[in-house]
Amino acid sequence: MLPEVVFVLGAPGAGKGTQCSLISKEFDFVHLSAGDLLREERQRPGSEYGEMIEEKIRNGEIVPVEVTCSLIDKAMQKSGKTRFLVDGFPRNKDNLDGWQRIMTDKTKLLFVLFFECSRDLCTERCLGRGAAGSGRSDDNLKSLEKRFSTYINDTLPIINHYDRQGLVQRINSEVGPQEVFQDVKKVFNDVGIHRISN
């Protein structure tokens, strides 16, 4: 059986990480954050990609897709599970093309979960997270400017691409996390994914 994948997309600060951890618990999906995998790789002693990843993240740029796909693929195999939330990916056309080239035959895409949230609210959340010591080098205004322009210019066209295939499930993430999660649960139930029984 091919591993089943849900892509989780939305602007920086739209609440992707928070929702992914709730979905993981409720529906037994493994949460793979492309950003976290890259940050871990960057800190891994002796990583051949570490320096390049650091530079890309700091500049709000996107890491080459071969690197990201190989980290996602490795993490999937290592987990021994079959259902995955891939959070923050694919973020641009290069990511999409790379995924289709490298991963399409190895996985089954169920749908794309798209969290919609205004730029002002997202910015406020990211800056709040940075002030609270998130430990992320990109939770600051300068990096956020770059991350938002990447999101608008590069990620939105990907969402439109999947929308044309009828694969996008839109969620309003401007409300509280529990309220957002009620809408998320409905999407999963509607496509036939039910909570795990303990």
Sequence and secondary structure as in RCSB ss.txt:
>XXXX:A:sequence
MLPEVVFVLGAPGAGKGTQCSLISKEFDFVHLSAGDLLREERQRPGSEYGEMIEEKIRNGEIVPVEVTCSLIDKA
MQKSGKTRFLVDGFPRNKDNLDGWQRIMTDKTKLLFVLFFECSRDLCTERCLGRGAAGSGRSDDNLKSLEKRFST
YINDTLPIINHYDRQGLVQRINSEVGPQEVFQDVKKVFNDVGIHRISN
>XXXX:A:secstr
   EEEEEEESTTSSHHHHHHHHHHHH  EEEEHHHHHHHHHHSTT SSHHHHHHHHHTT    HHHHHHHHHHH
HHHHT SEEEEET   SHHHHHHHHHHTGGG EEEEEEEEE  HHHHHHHHHHHHHTT   TT SHHHHHHHHHH
IIIIIHHHHHHHHHTT EEEEE SS HHHHHHHHHHHHHHTT      
